[in-house]
Amino acid sequence: MNEEKIAHLQMIQGVVGRMASDIQTLKNLAITITAAIIALAQPTGSIKLVTALAGMVLLAIFWYLSAHYLHIEKAYRYIYDEVRKGKEEIEPFTMAWRNFAQKVDSPWKLSLSITLLLPYLGIIIVLLCMALWPCFVEV
């Protein structure tokens, strides 16, 4: 393998690493926002349904962003494989992921992958439980 190809693979690998890190950061931020919503609701004793719904809208935004970043990451992984295999149609040092985006699953489909579905759906369930809990507790 020549040095030019190795350098190209390292560039792509760096982007894939950053995308994976960004996805994890979005998940952490979603958990932090949920914890803040729950903490702010504690003085009143319950999360109002409106507050929980506002939190869910923010979670939906983070969920889609995570899926979008995963889509981009998978496109870069596709480029990586093509460069690794030595495909001739790929320009040296290309980072144009949009040309390969149609070859990977859409962000909407990726949002239902287990790695994104479990954390975000879990957070939504926690918010719903906290919002509906006062309905089940006698005071």
N, C-alpha and C positions, 0 to 999 in steps of 0.2 A: 504494500500500500504506500503510495507516495505521500510526501509531506503536505502537499496542497489538500489532498483528500482528508488527511487526518485533521488538519486545521479546520476544514469545513465541518467535519463531524463534531469537533470540539465546540464550535460556535453553535451548532444546532443543539448539542447537549446542554449548553449553558442556558439557552432559551427554554428548553423543556424543564430544566431544574427550576428556573424562575417561575414558570407557569404553575408548576406543582406547589411551589412555596406560596404563590398568590392565592391558589385555591384554598390552601390550609389557613392562610390569613383571613380570608373571607369567612370560613367556617368559625374561626375563633372570634371574629368580630360579631358574627350573628349570635353566638353564645353569650358574648359580653353584653350586647344590646338586650337580649332576653333577660339576663340577670339584672340589668339596670331597670328594666320595666317592672320586674317582680319586686325589686328593692324599693322603687319609688311608690309602688302600690301598697307596701307594707304598712305605712302609717294609717292608711284608710281602712286597712283590714281585708281588702279584697281588690282584685284587679277588675275593673269594669270591662264589660264586653267590648266597648269602643276602644279602650287602651289595648286590649288583646288583639283586636282586629288591626289596629295601626301597627302593632308589632309584627303581625303576620304579613302585612303589606311590605314592610321592610325586609322580612325574611324571604318573601317571594323575590324581591329585587336581588338580594344576595344569592339566592338559589339560582336564579337565571345567570347572574354574573359568573358564578362558579361553573355552571354548565358551559357558558361561553368560553371561559378560560380553558376548560377541559377539552372543548372542541378544537381550540387553537393548539393546545398541547398535542392532541392526537394528530393534527395535521403536520406539526413539526416532527412527530415520531414517524409519520409516513415519509416525509422528506428524508429523514435520517436513514430509514431502511433503503430508500431508493439510492441515496448516495453511497451507502455501505455496499449495496449490490453492484454499484458501478453502472447505473443506467446512464445512457448517453444523452437522453433528452433533458437532463437536469444541468443547468448552467453551473459552472464553478462558483462557489460562495453565494448561491442564491438563498434568500431567506423569505421568498414570496410564498407564504403559507396559503394565501387565498386561492392559488392555483390548484391546491390539493385539498381544499376544504370539502369539496363535493365527494371526495373519496372516503370520508369518515362520517360517522353518524352526526346528525344535526344536534344543536344544543338542546332542543326540546326532548329528543330521544335520550340524550346523555343525562338530562336532569332526572330521569327515572332510573339511572344506574344505581346500583346498591351503595356505592361510595358517596353519592349525593343524596339519595332518597332517605337513607336511615338518619343521618344527623338532622337534616332540615325537617323531615316529617316528625322526628322525635321532639324537636324544639316546638313545633306547632302544637303537638299533643300536650306538651307541658303548659304552654300558654292557654290552651283551651281548658285544661283541667283547672288551672289557677283562676280562670275567668268564671267557670261554672261552679267551682267549689262552694261558694257561699249559698248557692241554690240548694245544696244538699245538707248543709249544716244548720241545725237549729240553734238560734241564739236566744 
